[in-house]
Amino acid sequence: MSRIEVQDERCKGCLLCTLVCPKKIIVQSSRFNKQGYKVVEVRSEDVTKCTGCGFCGHICPDSAILVYKPA
């Protein structure tokens, strides 16, 4: 199953990933990281919708998103 992992402490809440996700499953969470930024997440009910396209990981200016896609 494809999935993404957001490294909360690297995320600055720019939301660029939310704009490029073709499934629109990446959303701003209610959590803040140590720097005070609201981080993004994929809600548990949407995890299986991820296709592993990698658009979010490529556009993230802080390399806060790791994309996992099974071989």
N, C-alpha and C positions, 0 to 999 in steps of 0.2 A: 504494500500500500504506500502510495506517495504521501509525503507530508512535509511540512516546514517546521522549523524550530526557530523561535525568535530569542535572541540573546538580549534579554531585557536591559542589561546595563549598557549595551551599545546603542540601543534604540533611542532616537531623539524625537520620536513622534511626528515625523514630517508627513506621514501618511502617503508618501509616493507609492508604496506597495499596494495600498488600497485602491489606487487609481488604475494600476496595470493588471490586477488580478482578474483574469477572464471569468472566474466563477464568483467574484465579489464576496469571498468568504473571509477576507482579512479585514478586521474592524479595529477601531480604537477601543482599548479596554478601559476599565475604571481604575486600573493599577498605575502607580507611579514608580519609577526607578529611583535609585539613590540621588541622581542628578535633578530629580523633580520633573522629568518628562513623563507624559502619559504614553505607555507602550501599546503596541498592537498585539492582536491575538487572533487565533482562529477558534471560534466557539466549538465546544465539544460536539455539538450536533452537526457541525459542518466539516469536521476533520476528514471524513471519508470522501468529500467532494473534491479534495485537492488532486490535481492531475500531475503535479510535479513539473509544470512547464518551466519554472525557474525565472519568470519575469520579475517576481518580487525580489529575489536574490540579486539579480543583475542591476535593478534600479536603486537598490538601497545604498545611499552614499556612505554609510557607516559599516557596511558588511555585517549587519546585525541579523541577517536571515540566512539560515542554512536550509538547503533544499535536499530532501532525500527522495530518491526515486529508485524502486527496485529494478535490478537488471533483468 
